[in-house]
Amino acid sequence: MSEPESKVDFSKLGKANLDLIKLIEEKNRARVEKLRKVRKNNLITAGIIGCCVLSIYTYSIFAIKQEKFLDDFEEPQKIIEVKK
């Protein structure tokens, strides 16, 4: 098993270390916000593409059901020749 995380006593850290921790936290927050925005944009794009695909599929199914020219097709009669 892993060791429990050690608690950091911020009162023992110097000002330079505290400033560095704050800087890293700010950069991490900015990175997280950027990733959230990218994820949101990706989900919107996926939704739009999915809707386009479904609408093309639905239109194709609807258009094929409307075709009537194949329903009237009659198979030609077979001619059987009898040899004499």
Protein Blocks (a to p, Z undefined) as FASTA:
>chain_A
ZZddddddfklpcfklmmmmmmmmmmmmmmmmmmmmmmmmmmmmmmmmmmmmmmmmmmmm
mmmmmpmklmmpccddddddddZZ
